[in-house]
Amino acid sequence: MNELQQVIVEEPENAGMDAPEERKPVGGYRALAVIAFLCAVGGLFIGLLYAFSGIFLGNFNGNLDTFDAENVPLADSLFGYVYAYFATIFSQGVGTFFSNMFSQGNTANILEFGLLILLCVTIVLSLVLMIVSFCSRKAAKNCAMTSAILVFLTYAGYFLLSYYLLSAARGEFGGSMVDVTVGIPAGVMLIALIVTALARRKGPGLVNTLSFLLLAAAVFGLTYPGSAMVGADVWYTHIADNLFVNLTAFILMAVVILNFIISAIRLSAKKAYVFDAVRFGILLIAVALAIVAQILDKTVEVMFGSANLLPVILSAAAALAAFLLALIVAIVKACKKNAKEAQEESAEIGENNALLAQAQPAAATQPVTAAAQPEAAEQPSAVTAAEPAAVTAAPGTTVIVQQPAPVQQQPATPIYAVPFFAAPMAPAAAPTPAPEPAPAPAEEPKAASAPAPAPAPAPAEETPMSEFERSMAALARGIAPEPEPAPAQQTTSYTYMPAGAPQSAYTPAANRQTASYARPAAPAAVYDPTPYTYDAFVNMLTPQERNEFGDLFIAGRYGDLNYLPAYVIGGDNREFFHKVFIYLGKFRNHISPELLGKLYDYVSRL
C-alpha cells in the first residue's frame, strides 16, 4: 500500500542568514582624495615656477605694503602671501587689524580674509580626510568628495576674486587678470569633480555639470571687463550713495556666491531639482533687478550699447537657461514619480483582486483522492467532476476509485496535507460481520486447439493494510470496518464510489447477489499517526488554520516570502518564528485572527 502523502519543504542554504554586502570598489575615491591633498598643498608653491616662466606670477603674493619681498620667504608663491598676511595681523595687533578691515567697508577685504581662513582649513582637512579614506571603506566616498569640493572652492574663490578686482580696475582684458597659480589647482579639481559626477550619476551628473557651466557663464557676463555691471559699487558702506543700484549689486553678489558654492557641492547630486529651480529662479530675479537698476541709472541706450550689450545678454540668458533646465528636470522627475506611484497602486489593486479571486475560486478544482488527502475524504462536495482514471493494481490488492462530485455548490478552501500528530481514535462500535467466503476462481474457457495452460504462479504476498486504510475500504463498501483478513483469502476487487450519491458496494460475480445499495452510517475515521512527522506548532492548529498557514507560508500563494526562512515541518523553525514575528501585521489580511493569535502566543513562548 502507498503511504499517506507528506509535505516536505527543504530549507534553503543559509536560510535566515543575512547575505554578505557587496563590497564596492573605493579605489577611485581614494585616488580623488590623494589628488585633492596634492592640489591643496601644491597650490601653495606653484608660484615658485615664476623663476622658469613669467606666466606663473600670482596676483596673491608676499609683496604687501608693509613687507619687503626680501623679508618674506617664498614671496612669489601663495605660501609667501599667507605668511605675509599673518605677519601683518600680528604686527598690527589682532584688534587693530580687524578694526581697520571693517571700518574701510571694502567687501573685497572681507572676502580675502575669509578665503585665507578657508585655505588653512582646507589644507589640514585634506590631509585628515585622505588618511580616513584609506582607513575606512565606508567613509572613503564622503571623505574624498568633501576634500575635493573644499579644495576647489578655495582656489576657485581666489581666482574669481582676483579676476573681479582686476576687471573692475582696468576695464579691459589682460593676461595678468588670470592668476595661474590658483587657477591650476582649481581647474584640476573642477575636472576631477565633473568626471566623478558623470561616472557616479551619468544623466543627473550631466545636468548638474550643465547647470554649473551656465552659472559660470552668468558670472562671466556680470564681471565682463569694462561693462556697467562690473562697475557697480558693492562696498557695504557705499550702498546709500546710490541705493537702488548699489543694493541690487550687493544682493546679486551674495546670490551669485551662494549659487556657486551650492552648484559645486551638487555636482554629484541626483535629487532636489525643485531646490535648484528655486535658487536659479532667485538668481534670475537678482540679475533682472540689477539690469533694471543699471538701465534706470545709465539709460537704455548705454546698457544696450556695444560695450554693455554682450554682458547683459550673456548674464540674463545664462541665468534663464539654468532656471529652465532645473525646472524641466524637476517636472520630468515629478511625472516619473507620479507614474511610478500610479503603477504601484494599480499593481496593488490587481493583487487585491487576485486575492479576492483566490478566496472565491471557480467551481472547477483538481480532484482529491482519499488515499492522498485524508481530510478530503470527509468533504465529497469539494471534488470536481472529472473522468475516472484508469487504475492498475498488483494482484491481491484492493483499489478504491473515487467518483468526483458533479457540481460544487460552495467554494471549498484548498486543503494541504500538512503532517500532524493525533492520538488514534477507536472506531465506532458496530457488529462484526462474519467474514465473507472467498469466491471460487472462475475457470476461463479453453480453446479446442489450445495447449494445456501452464500452472498459475503463486499469488504475491500482500502488504498488510494499516487500520486507516481498512477503515477507508470499509467506508467505500458501506459496511463497518472489518478485521484484517488473512492473506490467503484476499482477492483483487475494484470499488467504485460515486461522491454525492448513495454509496454502494461492488462485489465479485460470485457474491453479486449479496450486494447492498443502502447508505450506512459512515464510521468515525481512525488516523494512524505513524506516517506523520510531529510538529509542535502545526499540531495545535485546526484544519482551517492549517490551510491558511500552508497557503501563506508553505505554498506562497500570496507572494514570494523570500525574506523569511523556509518553514520545515517537524524541523527547527525557531529562526522562522523569530522573523515572522516582525511581519505579523503584514499578514493580518491573509490569515484569520485566531491563527494570528496562535502565532503570537507561540512566538512569545520561544
C-alpha positions as CSV (number, residue, x, y, z in Angstrom):
1,M,0.0,0.0,0.0
2,N,1.1,3.5,-0.7
3,E,1.9,5.6,2.3
4,L,0.0,8.8,3.1
5,Q,1.4,11.9,1.4
6,Q,3.6,14.2,3.4
7,V,4.7,17.7,2.6
8,I,8.4,18.1,2.8
9,V,10.0,21.6,2.4
10,E,13.7,21.7,2.2
11,E,15.3,24.7,4.0
12,P,17.4,26.7,1.6
13,E,21.1,27.1,2.2
14,N,22.0,29.8,4.7
15,A,18.3,30.3,5.5
16,G,17.7,33.2,7.9
17,M,21.2,34.5,7.5
18,D,21.9,37.9,6.0
19,A,23.6,37.9,2.7
20,P,27.1,39.5,2.7
21,E,27.1,43.0,1.5
22,E,28.6,43.6,-1.9
23,R,32.0,45.3,-1.4
24,K,32.0,48.3,-3.8
25,P,35.4,49.4,-5.1
26,V,36.7,52.6,-3.4
27,G,40.0,52.9,-5.2
28,G,38.7,55.8,-7.3
29,Y,37.6,57.8,-4.3
30,R,40.9,57.2,-2.6
31,A,42.7,58.5,-5.7
32,L,40.4,61.5,-5.7
33,A,41.4,62.2,-2.0
34,V,45.1,62.0,-2.9
35,I,44.6,64.4,-5.8
36,A,42.8,66.8,-3.6
37,F,45.5,66.8,-1.0
38,L,48.3,67.3,-3.6
39,C,46.4,70.2,-5.1
40,A,45.7,71.8,-1.7
41,V,49.4,71.7,-0.7
42,G,50.9,72.1,-4.2
43,G,48.9,75.2,-4.9
44,L,50.9,77.0,-2.2
45,F,54.2,76.5,-4.2
46,I,53.2,76.7,-7.8
47,G,54.2,80.4,-7.9
48,L,57.8,79.3,-7.4
49,L,57.8,78.3,-11.1
50,Y,57.9,82.0,-11.9
51,A,61.7,81.6,-11.9
52,F,61.3,79.5,-15.0
53,S,58.3,81.2,-16.7
54,G,56.6,84.6,-16.3
55,I,53.1,83.1,-16.6
56,F,53.4,81.8,-13.0
57,L,53.3,85.2,-11.4
58,G,50.5,85.2,-8.9
59,N,48.3,88.1,-8.0
60,F,48.3,87.0,-4.4
61,N,52.0,87.0,-3.3
62,G,54.1,88.2,-0.4
63,N,54.6,91.7,-1.7
64,L,52.4,93.5,0.8
65,D,52.7,97.2,1.6
66,T,54.3,96.7,5.0
67,F,56.7,94.0,4.0
68,D,59.6,93.9,1.6
69,A,59.7,90.9,-0.7
70,E,63.2,90.1,0.6
71,N,61.9,89.6,4.1
72,V,59.1,87.2,3.0
73,P,60.1,83.5,2.4
74,L,58.9,82.2,-0.9
75,A,57.4,85.6,-1.8
76,D,56.4,84.6,-5.3
77,S,54.2,81.8,-4.1
78,L,50.9,81.7,-2.3
79,F,52.7,80.4,0.7
80,G,54.6,83.7,0.9
81,Y,51.3,85.6,0.6
82,V,49.8,83.6,3.6
83,Y,53.0,84.2,5.6
84,A,53.0,87.9,5.0
85,Y,49.2,88.2,5.7
86,F,49.5,86.6,9.1
87,A,52.7,88.6,9.8
88,T,50.7,91.8,9.1
89,I,47.9,90.7,11.5
90,F,50.3,90.1,14.4
91,S,52.4,93.1,13.7
92,Q,49.4,95.5,13.8
93,G,47.6,93.6,16.5
94,V,44.5,91.4,16.0
95,G,42.1,94.1,17.3
96,T,43.6,96.9,15.3
97,F,43.7,94.7,12.1
98,F,40.0,93.7,12.3
99,S,39.0,97.3,13.2
100,N,40.7,98.7,10.2
101,M,39.4,96.0,7.9
102,F,35.7,96.5,8.9
103,S,36.0,100.3,9.1
104,Q,37.2,100.6,5.5
105,G,34.0,99.0,4.3
106,N,35.7,97.1,1.4
107,T,33.8,93.9,0.8
108,A,36.8,92.5,-1.1
109,N,39.0,92.7,2.0
110,I,36.4,90.6,4.0
111,L,36.2,88.0,1.2
112,E,40.0,87.9,1.0
113,F,40.3,87.2,4.8
114,G,37.6,84.6,4.6
115,L,39.4,82.8,1.7
116,L,42.6,82.8,3.7
117,I,41.0,81.1,6.7
118,L,39.3,78.6,4.3
119,L,42.7,77.9,2.7
120,C,44.2,77.0,6.0
121,V,41.3,74.8,7.0
122,T,41.3,73.1,3.6
123,I,45.0,72.1,3.8
124,V,44.5,70.5,7.2
125,L,41.2,68.8,6.3
126,S,42.5,67.4,3.0
127,L,45.3,65.6,4.9
128,V,42.9,64.2,7.6
129,L,40.3,63.2,5.0
130,M,42.8,61.4,2.9
131,I,44.0,59.4,5.8
132,V,40.5,58.5,6.8
133,S,39.6,57.4,3.3
134,F,42.4,54.9,3.4
135,C,41.4,53.6,6.8
136,S,37.7,53.2,6.2
137,R,35.9,51.8,3.1
138,K,32.6,53.2,4.1
139,A,33.9,56.7,4.6
140,A,36.1,56.8,1.6
141,K,33.5,58.3,-0.8
142,N,32.3,61.1,1.6
143,C,35.9,62.0,2.6
144,A,37.1,62.2,-1.0
145,M,34.1,64.3,-2.2
146,T,34.4,66.7,0.8
147,S,38.1,67.2,0.3
148,A,37.7,67.8,-3.4
149,I,34.9,70.3,-3.0
150,L,36.8,72.3,-0.3
151,V,40.0,72.5,-2.4
152,F,38.0,73.6,-5.5
153,L,36.0,76.3,-3.7
154,T,39.2,77.7,-2.0
155,Y,41.3,78.1,-5.1
156,A,38.3,79.0,-7.3
157,G,37.4,81.7,-4.8
158,Y,40.9,83.2,-5.1
159,F,40.8,83.0,-8.9
160,L,37.4,84.8,-9.2
161,L,38.3,87.4,-6.6
162,S,41.5,88.3,-8.4
163,Y,39.7,88.4,-11.7
164,Y,36.9,90.6,-10.4
165,L,39.2,93.2,-8.8
166,L,41.4,93.5,-11.9
167,S,38.4,93.6,-14.2
168,A,36.8,96.4,-12.3
169,A,40.1,98.3,-12.1
170,R,41.3,98.0,-15.6
171,G,38.2,97.9,-17.7
172,E,39.7,95.6,-20.4
173,F,41.1,92.1,-20.8
174,G,44.7,91.4,-19.9
175,G,46.9,88.4,-19.4
176,S,47.6,89.3,-15.8
177,M,43.9,89.0,-15.0
178,V,44.2,85.2,-15.0
179,D,46.0,84.0,-11.9
180,V,47.6,80.8,-13.0
181,T,49.0,79.9,-9.5
182,V,45.5,79.4,-8.1
183,G,43.8,78.6,-11.5
184,I,45.7,75.3,-11.9
185,P,44.5,73.7,-8.7
186,A,41.0,75.0,-9.2
187,G,40.9,73.6,-12.8
188,V,42.3,70.2,-11.8
189,M,39.7,69.8,-9.1
190,L,36.9,71.0,-11.3
191,I,37.8,68.4,-13.9
192,A,38.0,65.7,-11.2
193,L,34.6,66.7,-9.8
194,I,33.0,66.7,-13.3
195,V,34.4,63.2,-14.1
196,T,33.3,61.9,-10.8
197,A,29.8,63.3,-11.3
198,L,29.5,61.8,-14.8
199,A,30.8,58.4,-13.5
200,R,28.5,58.3,-10.5
201,R,25.3,59.8,-11.8
202,K,25.5,59.8,-15.6
203,G,22.4,61.7,-16.6
204,P,21.9,63.7,-13.4
205,G,25.6,64.3,-13.3
206,L,25.5,65.8,-16.9
207,V,22.5,68.0,-15.9
208,N,24.4,69.3,-12.8
209,T,27.5,70.0,-14.9
210,L,25.5,72.0,-17.5
211,S,23.9,74.0,-14.7
212,F,27.3,74.8,-13.2
213,L,28.7,75.9,-16.6
214,L,25.6,78.1,-17.2
215,L,26.2,79.7,-13.8
216,A,29.9,80.3,-14.7
217,A,28.7,81.9,-17.9
218,A,26.4,84.2,-15.9
219,V,29.3,85.1,-13.6
220,F,31.5,85.9,-16.6
221,G,28.8,88.2,-18.0
222,L,28.4,90.0,-14.7
223,T,32.2,90.5,-14.4
224,Y,32.9,91.4,-18.0
225,P,35.7,94.0,-18.1
226,G,34.5,97.5,-19.0
227,S,30.8,96.8,-18.5
228,A,28.4,98.8,-16.3
229,M,27.6,95.6,-14.3
230,V,31.2,95.1,-13.0
231,G,31.5,98.8,-12.2
232,A,28.6,98.8,-9.7
233,D,29.8,99.6,-6.1
234,V,29.4,96.6,-3.8
235,W,31.0,98.2,-0.7
236,Y,28.5,97.9,2.0
237,T,29.4,101.4,3.4
238,H,28.6,102.9,0.0
239,I,25.2,101.4,-0.6
240,A,23.4,104.6,0.5
241,D,25.2,106.6,-2.2
242,N,23.1,105.1,-5.0
243,L,20.6,102.9,-3.1
244,F,18.8,101.0,-5.8
245,V,21.9,100.4,-8.0
246,N,24.3,99.5,-5.1
247,L,21.8,97.5,-3.2
248,T,20.8,95.3,-6.2
249,A,24.5,94.8,-7.0
250,F,25.3,93.7,-3.4
251,I,22.3,91.3,-3.3
252,L,23.4,89.9,-6.7
253,M,26.9,89.4,-5.4
254,A,25.6,87.4,-2.4
255,V,23.2,85.3,-4.6
256,V,26.0,84.5,-7.1
257,I,28.4,83.4,-4.3
258,L,25.8,81.2,-2.7
259,N,24.7,79.6,-6.0
260,F,28.4,79.0,-6.9
261,I,29.0,77.1,-3.6
262,I,25.8,75.1,-3.9
263,S,26.4,74.2,-7.6
264,A,29.9,72.9,-6.7
265,I,28.5,70.8,-3.9
266,R,25.6,69.4,-6.0
267,L,27.7,68.3,-9.0
268,S,27.2,64.7,-8.0
269,A,23.6,65.1,-6.7
270,K,20.7,63.1,-8.1
271,K,17.7,64.7,-6.4
272,A,16.3,68.1,-5.1
273,Y,15.9,69.6,-8.6
274,V,13.0,71.7,-7.3
275,F,15.5,73.3,-5.0
276,D,17.7,74.0,-8.0
277,A,14.8,75.6,-9.8
278,V,14.1,77.9,-6.8
279,R,17.7,79.0,-6.4
280,F,18.2,79.6,-10.1
281,G,14.9,81.5,-10.1
282,I,16.2,83.7,-7.4
283,L,19.4,84.3,-9.4
284,L,17.4,85.2,-12.5
285,I,15.3,87.7,-10.4
286,A,18.5,89.2,-8.9
287,V,20.1,89.6,-12.4
288,A,16.9,91.2,-13.8
289,L,16.8,93.7,-10.9
290,A,20.4,94.6,-11.4
291,I,19.9,95.2,-15.1
292,V,16.8,97.3,-14.5
293,A,18.7,99.4,-11.9
294,Q,21.5,100.0,-14.4
295,I,19.0,100.9,-17.1
296,L,17.4,103.4,-14.8
297,D,20.8,104.8,-13.9
298,K,22.5,104.9,-17.3
299,T,19.6,104.9,-19.8
300,V,18.6,102.1,-22.2
301,E,21.0,103.3,-24.9
302,V,24.0,102.9,-22.7
303,M,23.1,99.5,-21.3
304,F,22.3,98.1,-24.8
305,G,25.2,99.7,-26.5
306,S,28.2,98.0,-27.9
307,A,30.1,98.0,-24.5
308,N,27.3,96.5,-22.4
309,L,25.1,94.5,-24.8
310,L,27.1,91.2,-24.7
311,P,27.4,91.2,-20.8
312,V,23.7,92.0,-20.4
313,I,22.5,89.3,-22.8
314,L,25.0,86.7,-21.5
315,S,24.2,87.1,-17.8
316,A,20.4,87.2,-18.4
317,A,20.4,84.3,-20.9
318,A,22.6,82.1,-18.8
319,A,20.6,82.6,-15.6
320,L,17.3,82.0,-17.6
321,A,18.7,78.8,-19.2
322,A,19.9,77.5,-15.8
323,F,16.4,78.1,-14.3
324,L,14.6,76.5,-17.2
325,L,16.9,73.4,-17.2
326,A,16.3,72.8,-13.4
327,L,12.6,73.4,-13.8
328,I,12.2,70.9,-16.7
329,V,14.2,68.3,-14.9
330,A,12.1,68.8,-11.8
331,I,8.9,68.4,-13.8
332,V,10.2,65.3,-15.5
333,K,11.2,63.7,-12.2
334,A,7.8,64.6,-10.7
335,C,6.0,63.0,-13.7
336,K,8.1,59.8,-13.4
337,K,7.4,59.6,-9.7
338,N,3.7,60.0,-10.2
339,A,3.6,57.4,-12.9
340,K,5.6,55.0,-10.7
341,E,3.2,55.6,-7.8
342,A,0.2,55.0,-10.1
343,Q,1.8,51.8,-11.4
344,E,2.4,50.6,-7.9
345,E,-1.2,51.4,-6.9
346,S,-2.5,49.6,-10.0
347,A,-0.4,46.6,-9.1
348,E,-1.6,46.6,-5.6
349,I,-5.2,46.8,-6.8
350,G,-4.6,43.9,-9.1
351,E,-3.0,41.9,-6.3
352,N,-6.0,42.6,-4.1
353,N,-8.3,41.4,-6.9
354,A,-6.2,38.3,-7.3
355,L,-6.5,37.6,-3.6
356,L,-10.3,38.0,-3.8
357,A,-10.4,35.6,-6.7
358,Q,-8.3,33.1,-4.8
359,A,-10.6,33.5,-1.8
360,Q,-13.6,32.7,-4.1
361,P,-12.2,30.2,-6.6
362,A,-14.1,28.8,-9.5
363,A,-16.2,25.6,-9.2
364,A,-13.7,23.5,-11.1
365,T,-10.8,22.3,-8.9
366,Q,-8.5,19.4,-9.1
367,P,-9.9,16.1,-7.6
368,V,-8.5,15.0,-4.3
369,T,-8.3,11.3,-3.5
370,A,-9.0,9.8,-0.1
371,A,-5.7,8.0,-0.1
372,A,-3.6,11.1,-0.6
373,Q,-5.7,13.6,1.4
374,P,-7.4,12.0,4.5
375,E,-9.3,15.2,5.3
376,A,-10.7,15.5,1.8
377,A,-12.5,12.2,2.2
378,E,-14.8,13.8,4.7
379,Q,-15.7,16.6,2.1
380,P,-17.1,14.8,-1.0
381,S,-18.7,18.1,-2.3
382,A,-15.2,19.7,-2.7
383,V,-14.3,17.4,-5.5
384,T,-14.9,18.4,-9.1
385,A,-16.5,16.4,-11.9
386,A,-13.9,14.5,-13.9
387,E,-13.5,11.3,-15.8
388,P,-12.4,8.3,-13.7
389,A,-8.8,7.5,-14.4
390,A,-7.6,4.0,-15.2
391,V,-6.4,2.1,-12.2
392,T,-3.9,-0.6,-12.2
393,A,-3.0,-2.7,-9.1
394,A,-0.9,-5.7,-8.2
395,P,-2.7,-9.0,-7.7
396,G,-4.4,-9.3,-4.3
397,T,-4.7,-5.5,-3.7
398,T,-7.9,-3.6,-3.0
399,V,-8.1,-0.4,-5.1
400,I,-10.6,2.4,-4.4
401,V,-11.7,4.6,-7.3
402,Q,-13.5,7.7,-6.2
403,Q,-16.1,9.3,-8.5
404,P,-15.8,13.2,-8.3
405,A,-18.9,15.2,-7.3
406,P,-20.9,16.5,-10.4
407,V,-21.3,20.1,-9.1
408,Q,-19.7,22.1,-6.3
409,Q,-22.3,24.1,-4.5
410,Q,-19.9,26.3,-2.5
411,P,-16.3,27.2,-2.9
412,A,-14.0,25.0,-0.9
413,T,-10.9,26.1,0.9
414,P,-7.8,24.4,-0.6
415,I,-6.6,21.5,1.6
416,Y,-2.9,20.9,2.2
417,A,-1.7,17.6,3.5
418,V,0.2,19.1,6.5
419,P,1.6,16.4,8.7
420,F,0.3,16.4,12.3
421,F,0.2,14.2,15.3
422,A,-3.0,13.0,16.8
423,A,-3.8,10.1,19.1
424,P,-5.6,7.3,17.3
425,M,-9.4,7.1,17.8
426,A,-11.3,3.9,18.4
427,P,-13.7,3.0,15.6
428,A,-17.5,3.3,16.2
429,A,-19.0,0.3,17.9
430,A,-20.6,-1.9,15.2
431,P,-21.4,-5.6,15.0
432,T,-18.6,-7.5,13.4
433,P,-20.0,-9.3,10.3
434,A,-19.0,-12.8,9.5
435,P,-16.1,-13.0,7.2
436,E,-17.1,-13.4,3.6
437,P,-16.1,-16.7,1.9
438,A,-13.5,-16.4,-0.7
439,P,-15.0,-16.7,-4.1
440,A,-14.0,-19.6,-6.2
441,P,-11.8,-18.6,-9.1
442,A,-13.7,-18.7,-12.4
443,E,-12.3,-21.0,-15.0
444,E,-11.6,-19.5,-18.4
445,P,-12.9,-21.3,-21.4
446,K,-10.3,-23.3,-23.2
447,A,-9.9,-23.3,-26.9
448,A,-10.2,-26.6,-28.7
449,S,-6.7,-26.4,-30.2
450,A,-5.0,-24.6,-27.3
451,P,-2.4,-26.5,-25.4
452,A,-2.8,-27.2,-21.7
453,P,-2.2,-23.9,-19.7
454,A,0.8,-23.7,-17.6
455,P,0.3,-23.8,-13.8
456,A,-0.6,-20.3,-12.5
457,P,2.1,-18.6,-10.3
458,A,1.5,-18.4,-6.7
459,P,-0.2,-15.1,-5.7
460,A,2.2,-12.5,-4.4
461,E,2.1,-11.8,-0.7
462,E,0.0,-8.8,0.0
463,T,1.4,-5.9,2.1
464,P,-0.6,-5.6,5.4
465,M,-3.1,-2.8,5.3
466,S,-3.0,-0.1,8.0
467,E,-6.0,0.4,10.2
468,F,-6.8,3.7,8.5
469,E,-6.7,2.0,5.0
470,R,-9.0,-0.7,6.3
471,S,-11.5,1.8,7.6
472,M,-11.4,3.7,4.2
473,A,-12.0,0.5,2.3
474,A,-14.9,-0.5,4.6
475,L,-16.4,3.0,4.2
476,A,-16.3,2.7,0.5
477,R,-18.1,-0.6,0.6
478,G,-20.7,0.8,3.0
479,I,-20.0,-1.6,5.9
480,A,-18.4,-1.3,9.2
481,P,-14.6,-1.8,9.5
482,E,-13.6,-5.4,9.4
483,P,-10.6,-7.0,10.9
484,E,-7.6,-7.7,8.8
485,P,-8.3,-10.8,6.6
486,A,-5.8,-13.5,6.1
487,P,-3.6,-13.0,3.0
488,A,-4.8,-16.3,1.5
489,Q,-8.4,-15.2,1.5
490,Q,-7.8,-11.8,-0.2
491,T,-8.7,-11.3,-3.9
492,T,-8.4,-8.3,-6.2
493,S,-11.6,-6.1,-6.1
494,Y,-12.4,-2.7,-7.6
495,T,-14.7,-0.5,-5.7
496,Y,-16.5,2.4,-7.5
497,M,-17.7,5.1,-5.1
498,P,-19.7,8.0,-6.7
499,A,-19.3,11.1,-4.5
500,G,-22.6,12.8,-3.5
501,A,-24.7,9.7,-4.5
502,P,-25.9,6.8,-2.4
503,Q,-22.9,4.6,-1.7
504,S,-22.9,1.1,-3.0
505,A,-20.5,-1.8,-2.8
506,Y,-19.4,-3.7,-5.9
507,T,-18.6,-7.3,-5.2
508,P,-17.2,-10.1,-7.5
509,A,-19.6,-12.1,-9.7
510,A,-19.7,-14.9,-7.2
511,N,-21.1,-12.7,-4.4
512,R,-23.0,-10.2,-6.5
513,Q,-26.4,-11.4,-5.2
514,T,-25.4,-10.2,-1.7
515,A,-24.6,-6.6,-2.7
516,S,-26.3,-3.8,-0.7
517,Y,-27.1,-0.3,-2.1
518,A,-28.2,1.2,1.2
519,R,-26.3,4.1,2.6
520,P,-24.9,3.0,6.0
521,A,-23.8,5.4,8.7
522,A,-20.2,6.4,8.0
523,P,-17.9,5.2,10.8
524,A,-15.6,7.6,12.5
525,A,-12.2,7.9,10.8
526,V,-9.3,6.4,12.6
527,Y,-6.0,8.2,11.9
528,D,-2.7,6.4,12.1
529,P,0.0,8.7,13.4
530,T,2.9,6.6,12.4
531,P,3.5,8.1,8.8
532,Y,3.5,11.6,10.1
533,T,6.2,13.9,11.4
534,Y,5.4,15.6,14.8
535,D,5.3,19.4,14.7
536,A,4.5,21.3,17.9
537,F,3.0,24.3,16.2
538,V,1.1,22.6,13.4
539,N,-0.4,20.1,15.8
540,M,-2.1,22.9,17.8
541,L,-3.9,24.3,14.7
542,T,-7.4,23.4,13.4
543,P,-7.8,22.1,9.8
544,Q,-8.9,25.5,8.6
545,E,-5.9,27.2,10.3
546,R,-3.6,24.6,8.7
547,N,-4.9,25.5,5.3
548,E,-4.3,29.2,6.0
549,F,-0.8,28.6,7.3
550,G,0.0,26.4,4.3
551,D,-1.4,28.9,1.8
552,L,0.7,31.7,3.2
553,F,4.0,30.2,4.4
554,I,4.4,26.9,2.6
555,A,2.7,27.3,-0.8
556,G,3.4,31.1,-1.1
557,R,0.0,31.8,-2.7
558,Y,0.1,35.5,-1.6
559,G,3.5,36.4,-2.8
560,D,7.1,35.4,-2.5
561,L,8.2,35.5,1.1
562,N,11.9,35.3,0.4
563,Y,12.6,37.5,3.4
564,L,11.5,34.6,5.7
565,P,13.3,31.3,6.2
566,A,11.5,28.3,4.8
567,Y,9.2,26.5,7.2
568,V,10.3,22.9,7.7
569,I,7.6,20.7,9.1
570,G,8.9,18.9,12.1
571,G,12.2,20.8,11.9
572,D,13.9,23.5,13.8
573,N,11.8,26.6,12.9
574,R,12.9,29.0,15.6
575,E,14.5,31.3,13.1
576,F,11.3,31.3,11.1
577,F,9.2,32.3,14.1
578,H,11.6,34.9,15.3
579,K,11.5,36.7,11.9
580,V,7.8,36.1,11.2
581,F,7.1,38.0,14.5
582,I,8.4,41.2,12.9
583,Y,5.9,40.9,10.0
584,L,2.8,39.8,11.9
585,G,0.9,43.0,11.0
586,K,1.7,42.4,7.3
587,F,-0.2,39.1,7.3
588,R,-3.3,40.4,9.0
589,N,-5.3,40.5,5.8
590,H,-4.4,36.9,4.7
591,I,-5.0,34.8,7.9
592,S,-7.7,34.7,10.5
593,P,-7.3,36.4,13.9
594,E,-7.3,33.0,15.6
595,L,-4.2,31.9,13.6
596,L,-2.6,35.3,14.1
597,G,-3.2,35.0,17.9
598,K,-1.7,31.5,17.9
599,L,1.3,32.7,16.0
600,Y,1.8,35.5,18.5
601,D,1.4,33.2,21.5
602,Y,3.7,30.6,20.1
603,V,6.4,33.1,19.3
604,S,6.1,34.7,22.7
605,R,6.8,31.4,24.4
606,L,10.0,30.8,22.5
